[in-house]
Amino acid sequence: MLISRKTVVIAGALSSVGRAIADQFARRGFSILLAGRDVDELKCLADDIKVRHEVSCSVRFFDALDFASHGGFLDQCVESFGNTPGGVVYCAGYMADQELAQMDFATAKRTLDTNLSGAVSLLEKFAALFEECGSGFIAALSSVAGDRGRKSNYIYGAAKAGLTAYLSGLRNRLYSANVQVITIKPGFMDTAMTWGMPLPAPLTASPEAAAKAMVKAILRGANVIYVPFFWRWIMMIIRYIPEWQFKKMNI
Ligand SMILES: NC(=O)c1ccc[n+]([C@@H]2O[C@H](COP(=O)([O-])OP(=O)(O)OC[C@H]3O[C@@H](n4cnc5c(N)ncnc54)[C@H](OP(=O)(O)O)[C@@H]3O)[C@@H](O)[C@H]2O)c1
């Protein structure tokens, strides 16, 4: 099977950073398939991308929680490009208020399912296709929150930790098939997800700056990246705090 190298599927394309990732790929001449739950809004975004970058841009409905639909969604992606896509970026995510997730299991489950189960369900399908073709890339937005559980967001953090471990194993599995798997761990980004939160400005990236770093990393074949880069060092320090001390911290 042939691979359309400069084609990419963005799942969760209406996320603040997903829009910016689409823009970065379009600047580089990629044909894009935008996938998400609001098809009208996706069409507006696609029109904007087509006008500004003169690339082909199509839209498809995608619900991360409708696992049974993911096989059909993959078929639609292949049909839309007329070929196997060159890569996929999983941007869908959900972070509820931590206390609500503690009290209400449905909220906790939605957090786990959107960030982890949905990614596993979809990306396994892309993995099988890319493995068969012997090329392709799979990128997903995990989070620094998955590097160590903290009381302020450990249910979301657990989902992202699972996603990080999943991507590590997938990278190991697909290495011999020449398929690239990129784990993206953003720190704070100024997006709809963090709206209203008191983010420390020097540690916070705009979605545009973050997307630029992410797409560059994908195209240079990175394995695991922190965005902005300094979060690698911050998280290294946080991981090294001994547990007897960490458990007492208000973090
Ligand atoms: N902002 C940060 O500081 C930060 C830090 C680390 C990691 N991240 C991760 O970065 C990714 C992008 O988030 P963001 O910051 O750009 O926030 P965002 O704008 O809130 O994006 C989240 C996106 O996920 C989509 N989504 C949620 N449930 C979905 C479902 N069932 N099916 C399909 N799409 C679904 C939402 O779609 P709708 O538009 O339909 O609601 C929304 O477009 C997420 O994975 C997030 O966890 C963010």
The ligand as a Gaussian input file, in Angstrom:
#p B3LYP/6-31G(d) Opt

LIG

0 1
 N       -3.814000      23.362000      28.212000
 C       -2.833000      22.780000      28.903000
 O       -2.203000      23.392000      29.794000
 C       -2.448000      21.355000      28.593000
 C       -1.338000      20.826000      29.238000
 C       -0.946000      19.525000      28.978000
 C       -1.659000      18.762000      28.056000
 N       -2.759000      19.294000      27.443000
 C       -3.476000      18.436000      26.485000
 O       -3.493000      19.071000      25.225000
 C       -4.607000      18.553000      24.470000
 C       -5.353000      19.728000      23.843000
 O       -5.986000      20.465000      24.873000
 P       -6.146000      22.048000      24.883000
 O       -5.297000      22.571000      25.933000
 O       -5.984000      22.559000      23.488000
 O       -7.642000      22.207000      25.416000
 P       -9.047000      22.295000      24.701000
 O       -9.097000      23.447000      23.778000
 O      -10.044000      22.200000      25.798000
 O       -9.094000      20.969000      23.810000
 C       -9.654000      19.763000      24.200000
 C      -10.281000      19.196000      22.952000
 O      -10.648000      17.842000      23.194000
 C      -11.852000      17.633000      22.503000
 N      -12.632000      16.533000      23.040000
 C      -13.039000      16.359000      24.326000
 N      -13.790000      15.259000      24.389000
 C      -13.834000      14.748000      23.131000
 C      -14.473000      13.618000      22.553000
 N      -15.214000      12.777000      23.285000
 N      -14.317000      13.397000      21.240000
 C      -13.596000      14.234000      20.484000
 N      -12.985000      15.324000      20.950000
 C      -13.111000      15.567000      22.259000
 C      -12.648000      18.919000      22.688000
 O      -13.624000      18.936000      21.683000
 P      -14.909000      19.879000      21.713000
 O      -14.385000      21.138000      21.069000
 O      -15.900000      19.131000      20.899000
 O      -15.302000      20.037000      23.153000
 C      -11.560000      19.971000      22.544000
 O      -11.453000      20.354000      21.191000
 C       -5.440000      17.738000      25.464000
 O       -5.145000      16.365000      25.301000
 C       -4.936000      18.201000      26.808000
 O       -5.122000      17.212000      27.800000
 C       -3.170000      20.564000      27.693000

